[in-house]
Amino acid sequence: TTMAYKLIGFAYAGSDNSSYINIQLQAIKNAIPSLETELGDENDSRIQTSPIPKNKTSYLPLYIVQDGSGNYVGHRTGKFPDKEVLSWLKSSFLSIDG
């Protein structure tokens, strides 16, 4: 069976990056319909409970991938073109295939 994954995109609330990440999450959802996506902001507790180093919100924008149980399985910091994020997801989480 295919593992269920969730991609959460984080950016500062109300920022240009937040708009960008939100649009990108929709594009990723369109490309990988089986992937659950969600937008978060700097106040989201999932940032603080992730294994990202100190000053966690300084890493925004940020993507965190969780498994079907809500456990952290990976992250990537920064702002990238849609194609690069899709490539990262497909190469790092091999069961994500749409």
N, CA, C and O of each residue as an XYZ file, in Angstrom:
392
protein
N       0.833     -1.195      0.000
C       0.000      0.000      0.000
C       0.870      1.249      0.000
O       2.009      1.227      0.467
N       0.336      2.309     -0.515
C       1.064      3.562     -0.583
C       0.928      4.310      0.739
O      -0.167      4.432      1.287
N       2.050      4.806      1.239
C       2.046      5.598      2.465
C       1.395      6.943      2.183
O       1.659      7.562      1.152
N       0.556      7.388      3.086
C      -0.062      8.707      2.948
C       0.891      9.759      3.498
O       1.466      9.589      4.573
N       1.049     10.824      2.765
C       1.906     11.922      3.206
C       1.134     13.234      3.193
O       0.139     13.394      2.486
N       1.630     14.163      4.001
C       1.061     15.507      4.044
C       2.222     16.491      3.898
O       3.254     16.348      4.554
N       2.044     17.472      3.047
C       3.025     18.526      2.855
C       2.452     19.805      3.436
O       1.379     20.258      3.038
N       3.180     20.380      4.381
C       2.753     21.636      4.997
C       3.758     22.709      4.591
O       4.957     22.582      4.839
N       3.255     23.755      3.971
C       4.101     24.881      3.594
C       3.929     25.988      4.612
O       2.810     26.404      4.912
N       5.040     26.463      5.141
C       5.004     27.512      6.167
C       5.616     28.801      5.636
O       6.646     28.785      4.961
N       4.971     29.907      5.948
C       5.505     31.230      5.641
C       4.887     32.204      6.639
O       3.872     31.905      7.269
N       5.508     33.365      6.772
C       4.951     34.365      7.689
C       3.559     34.778      7.227
O       3.356     35.079      6.050
N       2.609     34.793      8.144
C       1.216     35.125      7.836
C       1.135     36.483      7.138
O       1.760     37.450      7.572
N       0.368     36.544      6.068
C       0.143     37.805      5.371
C       1.281     38.263      4.481
O       1.202     39.342      3.895
N       2.336     37.475      4.363
C       3.501     37.879      3.574
C       3.333     37.484      2.106
O       2.475     36.669      1.764
N       4.171     38.076      1.242
C       4.185     37.672     -0.164
C       4.545     36.195     -0.275
O       3.993     35.480     -1.111
N       5.471     35.736      0.571
C       5.838     34.323      0.549
C       4.658     33.426      0.893
O       4.535     32.331      0.343
N       3.797     33.869      1.788
C       2.625     33.082      2.153
C       1.720     32.890      0.937
O       1.221     31.790      0.703
N       1.507     33.950      0.166
C       0.711     33.848     -1.056
C       1.378     32.904     -2.050
O       0.715     32.062     -2.657
N       2.680     33.045     -2.211
C       3.439     32.210     -3.142
C       3.347     30.732     -2.755
O       3.086     29.874     -3.599
N       3.565     30.448     -1.473
C       3.538     29.061     -0.991
C       2.123     28.483     -1.125
O       1.963     27.315     -1.477
N       1.115     29.285     -0.849
C      -0.266     28.814     -0.973
C      -0.583     28.424     -2.417
O      -1.186     27.379     -2.660
N      -0.182     29.252     -3.364
C      -0.396     28.949     -4.788
C       0.412     27.707     -5.178
O      -0.068     26.855     -5.927
N       1.634     27.616     -4.665
C       2.477     26.471     -4.970
C       1.890     25.170     -4.403
O       1.942     24.129     -5.058
N       1.345     25.230     -3.216
C       0.711     24.048     -2.630
C      -0.424     23.539     -3.514
O      -0.605     22.330     -3.660
N      -1.183     24.450     -4.099
C      -2.275     24.045     -4.991
C      -1.726     23.388     -6.252
O      -2.274     22.392     -6.726
N      -0.647     23.941     -6.794
C      -0.023     23.353     -7.987
C       0.511     21.953     -7.680
O       0.399     21.046     -8.504
N       1.088     21.786     -6.501
C       1.615     20.474     -6.090
C       0.463     19.494     -5.898
O       0.561     18.337     -6.308
N      -0.617     19.940     -5.286
C      -1.804     19.098     -5.096
C      -2.371     18.660     -6.453
O      -2.817     17.522     -6.604
N      -2.352     19.561     -7.428
C      -2.833     19.221     -8.770
C      -1.934     18.168     -9.415
O      -2.416     17.295    -10.137
N      -0.622     18.251     -9.152
C       0.332     17.315     -9.746
C       0.350     15.972     -9.019
O       0.579     14.930     -9.633
N       0.107     16.002     -7.710
C       0.113     14.781     -6.890
C      -1.180     14.763     -6.071
O      -1.172     15.125     -4.895
N      -2.290     14.346     -6.687
C      -3.591     14.408     -6.005
C      -3.660     13.621     -4.696
O      -4.462     13.952     -3.823
N      -2.836     12.588     -4.549
C      -2.879     11.773     -3.326
C      -2.201     12.461     -2.145
O      -2.330     12.008     -1.008
N      -1.487     13.540     -2.401
C      -0.754     14.245     -1.349
C      -1.655     15.283     -0.703
O      -2.221     16.138     -1.384
N      -1.783     15.203      0.614
C      -2.536     16.222      1.351
C      -1.635     17.443      1.522
O      -0.449     17.296      1.817
N      -2.177     18.634      1.342
C      -1.382     19.854      1.496
C      -2.088     20.815      2.444
O      -3.309     20.794      2.596
N      -1.276     21.656      3.074
C      -1.821     22.622      4.033
C      -0.855     23.793      4.155
O       0.358     23.618      4.045
N      -1.393     24.982      4.382
C      -0.585     26.172      4.611
C      -0.521     26.457      6.101
O      -1.544     26.425      6.785
N       0.668     26.735      6.608
C       0.855     27.101      8.010
C       1.618     28.415      8.107
O       2.141     28.910      7.108
N       1.682     28.979      9.310
C       2.432     30.220      9.501
C       3.423     30.073     10.657
O       3.607     28.986     11.205
N       4.046     31.180     11.010
C       5.121     31.156     12.011
C       4.654     30.739     13.395
O       5.480     30.390     14.239
N       3.362     30.766     13.649
C       2.841     30.399     14.968
C       2.435     28.931     15.075
O       1.957     28.491     16.120
N       2.623     28.181     14.006
C       2.198     26.778     13.967
C       3.104     25.924     14.852
O       4.328     25.965     14.726
N       2.497     25.160     15.738
C       3.277     24.347     16.686
C       4.099     23.261     15.991
O       5.081     22.777     16.552
N       3.708     22.879     14.781
C       4.458     21.826     14.084
C       5.864     22.266     13.721
O       6.747     21.425     13.549
N       6.090     23.567     13.601
C       7.457     24.050     13.362
C       8.294     23.781     14.610
O       9.411     23.270     14.522
N       7.745     24.130     15.764
C       8.496     24.013     17.016
C       8.773     22.563     17.397
O       9.776     22.290     18.055
N       7.921     21.635     17.006
C       8.123     20.231     17.372
C       8.945     19.475     16.328
O       9.220     18.288     16.503
N       9.336     20.142     15.256
C      10.161     19.500     14.232
C      11.626     19.501     14.672
O      12.010     20.283     15.542
N      12.448     18.627     14.075
C      13.866     18.578     14.457
C      14.729     19.635     13.767
O      15.944     19.467     13.665
N      14.125     20.704     13.299
C      14.878     21.788     12.677
C      15.639     22.531     13.778
O      15.126     22.680     14.887
N      16.866     23.003     13.482
C      17.663     23.679     14.532
C      16.981     24.897     15.158
O      15.881     25.285     14.763
N      17.655     25.484     16.134
C      17.131     26.648     16.858
C      16.714     27.763     15.905
O      17.054     27.748     14.722
N      15.971     28.730     16.441
C      15.455     29.855     15.644
C      14.688     29.334     14.436
O      14.889     29.779     13.306
N      13.819     28.396     14.702
C      13.128     27.659     13.649
C      12.405     28.560     12.655
O      12.400     28.270     11.459
N      11.798     29.640     13.120
C      11.057     30.480     12.184
C      11.979     31.281     11.268
O      11.505     31.864     10.293
N      13.286     31.327     11.554
C      14.201     32.008     10.638
C      14.391     31.200      9.362
O      14.998     31.685      8.407
N      13.877     29.973      9.336
C      14.005     29.114      8.165
C      12.837     29.267      7.190
O      12.814     28.599      6.156
N      11.876     30.127      7.494
C      10.733     30.305      6.608
C      11.148     31.042      5.342
O      12.023     31.906      5.407
N      10.552     30.732      4.190
C       9.566     29.683      3.984
C      10.160     28.290      4.172
O      11.363     28.075      4.024
N       9.281     27.365      4.499
C       9.684     26.025      4.910
C       8.604     25.034      4.523
O       7.410     25.320      4.613
N       9.048     23.863      4.092
C       8.124     22.748      3.870
C       8.447     21.650      4.858
O       9.615     21.315      5.055
N       7.431     21.087      5.479
C       7.586     19.902      6.327
C       6.690     18.811      5.752
O       5.533     19.053      5.408
N       7.248     17.607      5.654
C       6.472     16.456      5.213
C       6.201     15.588      6.425
O       7.100     15.292      7.212
N       4.945     15.184      6.563
C       4.541     14.282      7.641
C       3.975     13.006      7.031
O       3.452     13.014      5.917
N       4.087     11.909      7.781
C       3.455     10.673      7.333
C       1.984     10.694      7.731
O       1.500     11.667      8.310
N       1.284      9.616      7.416
C      -0.148      9.541      7.680
C      -0.532      9.647      9.133
O      -1.686      9.926      9.458
N       0.442      9.421     10.024
C       0.182      9.529     11.464
C       0.555     10.892     12.024
O       0.439     11.124     13.227
N       1.004     11.797     11.155
C       1.397     13.130     11.607
C       2.816     13.225     12.109
O       3.192     14.225     12.722
N       3.625     12.186     11.858
C       5.022     12.204     12.285
C       5.891     12.903     11.244
O       5.682     12.754     10.040
N       6.864     13.665     11.726
C       7.817     14.330     10.850
C       8.603     13.299     10.047
O       9.100     12.322     10.608
N       8.716     13.509      8.740
C       9.561     12.630      7.935
C      10.579     13.395      7.097
O      11.476     12.779      6.520
N      10.466     14.701      7.014
C      11.458     15.462      6.268
C      11.060     16.920      6.149
O       9.911     17.292      6.386
N      12.045     17.746      5.772
C      11.744     19.160      5.553
C      12.710     19.747      4.528
O      13.752     19.173      4.213
N      12.326     20.887      4.036
C      13.189     21.645      3.139
C      12.902     23.117      3.384
O      11.747     23.537      3.457
N      13.958     23.883      3.506
C      13.801     25.315      3.743
C      14.083     26.081      2.458
O      14.889     25.659      1.628
N      13.408     27.206      2.310
C      13.638     28.072      1.164
C      12.459     28.125      0.219
O      11.442     27.461      0.419
N      12.619     28.926     -0.811
C      11.579     29.158     -1.814
C      12.107     28.629     -3.140
O      13.180     29.032     -3.589
N      11.363     27.737     -3.762
C      11.820     27.075     -4.976
C      10.712     27.068     -6.025
O       9.536     27.210     -5.690
N      11.088     26.904     -7.300
C      10.060     26.724     -8.336
C       9.262     25.443     -8.073
O       9.772     24.500     -7.469
N       8.018     25.419     -8.529
C       7.151     24.251     -8.333
C       7.847     22.955     -8.751
O       7.806     21.956     -8.033
N       8.484     22.988     -9.919
C       9.112     21.785    -10.473
C      10.178     21.223     -9.533
O      10.327     20.008     -9.405
N      10.910     22.112     -8.884
C      11.959     21.671     -7.963
C      11.371     21.049     -6.699
O      11.901     20.060     -6.194
N      10.291     21.613     -6.189
C       9.632     21.045     -5.014
C       9.049     19.676     -5.356
O       9.167     18.737     -4.569
N       8.422     19.559     -6.528
C       7.874     18.273     -6.959
C       8.970     17.228     -7.105
O       8.797     16.079     -6.699
N      10.083     17.622     -7.675
C      11.208     16.701     -7.851
C      11.733     16.226     -6.496
O      12.026     15.044     -6.320
N      11.853     17.156     -5.535
C      12.295     16.801     -4.186
C      11.338     15.812     -3.540
O      11.761     14.815     -2.954
N      10.048     16.094     -3.650
C       9.048     15.208     -3.048
C       9.121     13.810     -3.647
O       9.118     12.816     -2.920
N       9.186     13.736     -4.957
C       9.173     12.433     -5.626
C      10.462     11.659     -5.402
O      10.437     10.430     -5.337
N      11.592     12.356     -5.283
C      12.850     11.640     -5.071
C      13.079     11.277     -3.613
O      13.752     10.289     -3.320
N      12.525     12.071     -2.692
C      12.751     11.801     -1.260
C      11.710     10.878     -0.661
O      11.990     10.165      0.303
N      10.523     10.886     -1.216
C       9.411     10.097     -0.668
C       8.869      9.252     -1.824
O       7.888      9.613     -2.474
N       9.531      8.129     -2.061
C       9.343      7.378     -3.289
C       7.927      6.888     -3.521
O       7.554      6.606     -4.659
N       7.132      6.781     -2.468
C       5.770      6.286     -2.671
C       4.806      7.406     -3.078
O       3.626      7.153     -3.321
N       5.306      8.637     -3.151
C       4.458      9.737     -3.643
C       4.496      9.691     -5.159
O       5.506     10.030     -5.775
N       3.395      9.272     -5.753
C       3.369      9.146     -7.207
C       2.083      9.674     -7.812
O       1.848      9.507     -9.009
N       1.258     10.301     -7.014
C       0.007     10.845     -7.520
C      -1.105      9.837     -7.400
O      -2.240     10.121     -7.780
